[in-house]
Amino acid sequence: MLGDYYISLVIKIMIFAIFALSLQLLVGGVGLVSLGHAAFFGIAAYVTTLLSPESGPGNLLILLPAAMCCALIYALVTGALALRTKGVYFIMVTLAFSQMAYYVFHDTDIGGGSDGIYLYFRPELRLGDMVLLNIDSPYSFYLFTLGCLLITWIFLAVLMRSRFGAALTGIRVNEQRMRSAGYSTFNYKLVAYTLAGALAGISGLLYAAKDGFVNPELLAWEQSGLVLLMVILGGSTRLWGAVLGAAGLTLLQEAFQSQALFGDWSSHWHLTFGLSIIALVALMPNGLIGISAQWRNRRSAARPAPSQG
C-alpha cells in the first residue's frame, strides 16, 4: 500500500530499532552506558561489503555469520578491557575503541578510505545453486528486515526472562550484592557486551544492504550518540522503548530535513533537531514508553482529595 520512499523509511526505522535493541541490552539490562556501539555496527557493514563479490550478490549464509562474528570478536576483545573500568571511565574507553576502529577504516585503504566503498548487489540466501530468498525488491527486503527485528526482539525477551537475564538485572541494581552472592559479575557483563556487539552486527549488515554504500562515518561517535539517544528517548527499561525511540528519532530527522515542511529551515535541521531532543527528554524523563504512566500520575495528582465527613 506504500510507495518505495515510505517502504525505505520503515526499513530504516527497523534497522535502527535492531541497533537500539542491541544497545538496550547494555543500558537497560546491565546498566552500562556505551559511547562506542557504532564500532560493531560499522564493522559488520564493512565486512558485508568487503566479502561480497563485485560480479553478483553475496550469500547471506556466509555474510550474516561473518558480519556477526567479526562484530562479536571486536566486542569480546574491547569488552575484556573496557569492563575493567566503571562509570564515566567506561564511557570514555568505549568511545576510544570506537574511534580506533573509525580511523582504521578512515586512514587506510581497507575499505576505500574516507571515500567509502560500494555494495553493488544485495545479498541473497542461497543453498548451493538454489536461491532460497532474494531481497532485491523493496518489499522482500522489508519482510526480511522485519523478520530480523522480530527474531532479535524474541531473543532478547527470552534472554531477559532467563536466569542469565535475572543476573544482569541484579548486576544493574546492585553489583556489589551480586558479587557477595557468588556471581562473577565481570563474566556476565562480558557475555552481555559481546552479545550486544553481535546483535549490532545484524543491523550493520542490513544497513549496508539497504544503501549499498558504506563509509567510516558509520563508526563515528555521532552514530554511537544517536543510538544512545534512541534508547534514552524511548525509555531504557523496556524493549519497546528502544523500538519507539528508533522510530521517533528517525521520523524527527526526516521531518526536520523536509523542505516541504520547514522550507529554508531544513538546511539547519541539526539545530531544530537538537532543541526538540532537549525538550522531549526534559518533558518525558521516563521516555516515550513512560508517557501513559506519567499522564496517569498527573491525573491522580490533579484529582481533589476526598473530603473528610
N, C-alpha and C positions, 0 to 999 in steps of 0.2 A: 504493500500500500504506500510505501515511501519512496522518494526519489533517491538517486545514488548519493547525494550530499548528506541526506539525513541518515541513510544506512551507514555511511562512513563516519558520521558523528557518533552514532550509537556504538559502532565498533570501537572507536577511540575511547569512549567512556568505559566500555567493558575492559579494554586493555589496561587502562589506568586503574580500574577497580581491582583487577588481579594484582597489579603493582602495589596498590594501597593495602590490600588484604595481606600481602606478604609482610609489609611493614607493621601492620596492626598486630601481627603475631608477636613482634618485639615490644611495641609501645604499650598495647593494651594487655598482652598476655604476660610479659615478663617485667614490664616497666623500664625497658631500655630504649632511650631516645637516640636514634642514629641519624647522623647527617652524611652518611656515606652509602646509602642504599642504592643510589643511582649506579654505582660501580657494577653491581650484579646485573642490573637492567641493561646497561650498555655493553658489558662483556658478552652477554648472551646474544644481543643484537649483532655484534661484530662476528661472533662465532658462526651464527646462522648465515651471514653474508659471505664470510670467507670460505666456508665449507660448501657453499652452493656453487654448482658448475655454471659457467657463463653461457653454455650452449643449450641449457634446458633446466627444468625445475629440479630442485633437490628433493631428497626423500625425507619425509617427516620422521620416519622410523630411525633415521640416523641423526637428523638435525636437532630434533627436540631433546633426546637424551644427551647429545653433545653440548647443547646450549645450557641445559640444566646442570650437567656435571661440571662444566667449566665455572659457572657461577657458584656452584656448591663448593668447589675446591678453593676458589678465592675467598669465599666466606669462611671456610674452615681455617685457612691459614691466617687470615687477618683477624678472625674472631678469637683465635687462640691467644693472640697478643692483645687485642683491644679489650677483651673481657677481664684482663688483669687490672684494668682501671675502672673508675666509677664516676658517676655524675658528669660534670662538665668536661672532665678529662677524657671520659669515654666518647663524648660527642666530638671532641677535637681530634682524637685518634682515628675515629671512623671517617671523619672529614679528610684527614691526611691520607688515609689509604685510598679513598675515592679519588682524590686529586692525583695520587701517584698513577693510578690506572688511567686517568684522563690524559696525563702528559705522555704516557707510553704510546697512546694512540695518536695524540696530537703532534708529537715531535718526532715520530718515526714513520717509516713507510709501511708499517704492518697493515694498516687499513686505509691507505691513501692519505695519511697525514691530516692536516687541518681541513682538507677538502672533502674528506669522507670517501665512501665507497658505495656503489650501486648494487642492488639486488635485482637482476633483470627478470627473473621468473619467480612467482610464488611457489613455495614447495608444495608437494603433493604426497599423499600417503600411498606408497607402492609396496607390493609384496612380489618380488621378482619383477616380471614384466607386466603384472596386472595392477592397474591403478584402482585402489580402493576408495580414495577420496580426492577430489580435485577442488581446491579452494580458490580458483582463479576468478570466479564471478563474485560480485559483491554479496549476493545472498548466501552462497555457500560458505564464504569466509565469515559472514555474520553468524551463521549457525555453528561453525567450528569454534569461533571465539566465545560464543555463548556456552558451548559445551565445556570449554576450558574454564570459564568462570564458574560454572556450576560444580565442576569437579573440584576446583580449588576451594570453593565455599564449603562443600560437603566434607572435604578432607580436614579443613580447619575446625569445622563444627564438631566432628568426631574426635579430633585431636584434643580440643579444649575440654571435652566431656570425659576424657580418659584419665587414668591415674597420672599420666605424664602431664596433661593439662592442669590437673589439680595441683601438682607440684609446682608448675610455673606460676599459677595464681598465688600459691603460698610464698614463693620467692618474691613476687611483686609486692605482696602485702607486708611481709616481714622476713627478709632473707636470713637475718641472724637466728631467728627462731627455727627456721628450716635447717640451718646448719646444726643447731643444737639437737634437732630431732634425728640427725644422722644422714641427712641428704647431702650429696655432693653437688652443691648449687652451681659450681663452675661448669661441670659436665652438662647439667640440664640447660644452662644458658647457652653453652656452645652448640648443643644439638638444635636448640630453637633458632639460634643465629644462622646456623648452616641451612636449616630447612627454609628459613625466610629468604636466604640467598637463592636457593634452588627455585622457589616459587616465583621470585622476581625474574628468574631466567625465562619462565614461560611467557611473561609479559614482554620481555625483551625480544624473544623470537617473533611474537605476534606483531610487535611494533615494526620490526624490520620487514616482515612480510606485507604489512599494510601499506607502508610508504615506499618501500623499495629503495630506501636510501638510509644510510647510517653515517653519522659524523660524531666527533668526540664530545659534542655538547650533550649527548645523551648521558655521559658520565660526570658532567659538571655538577658542582654543588647546588646550582639553581634547581636542577632536576630533583636532587635529594630534598631540598627545601620544599619544592612543590608537592611531592608525595607526602611529606610530613604534614603540610598544611591540609591535605585531603583527609588524613586521619584525624587531625585535631578538629577541623571544621565539621566532619561527620559525627565525631564522638568516638573516642578510643576504647570505650568499654564494651562495645558490641560489634560483631562482624558487619551488621547492616550499616554501621556508621562509616566504615571505610568505603562501601559502595555508594552511599549517599554523598559522602564528601567528594569522591571522584566525579560523580555526576554533577554536583553543584559547582565545583571549581571549573570543570571543563566547560559547562554551559555559560558560566560567568565570563570566562576567557573569550568564548565565541561571540557572546553578546557585546562585550566591550570593544571587540575588534571589528564589529559590523559597522560599515559606513552607512548602511541604510537606517540603523537605529541611532547612531551617535554622530553622524556626519564627520566633520573635521576632527572632532574629539577622539575618533577611533585611532588616529595616529599617536595619541597619548594614552593608549589604553592601560599601560602599566600604572599610571597614576590613579585612574579611577578604579582599577582592579585592586590595587593595594589599599585604597581607602575603604572599599567595600569589604575586604577581608578583615580589616581592623574593626569595622562596625559590626560585622557578623560575629566575630569572636567575642567582642565586648557584650553584645546583646544576648548571645547564646553560649554561656560558659560551658555547658554540657554538650554542645554540638547540635547538629540537626536531629540526631536521634533522641535528644532530650527535650525537644520543643513541647511535646504533649505533656510531659511531667511538669515542665516549667509553667505551662499555661494552667494546669490543674492547681498547682501550688499558689499561683497568683489569684485564682478564683477563690480558693479556700481562705486566703489571707484577706481578700476584699469582702468576704461574706460577714455580715454583722453577727456578733456573738449572741446566743440566745439569752433573753432576759431571765433574771432570777425571780421566780414567783414569790 
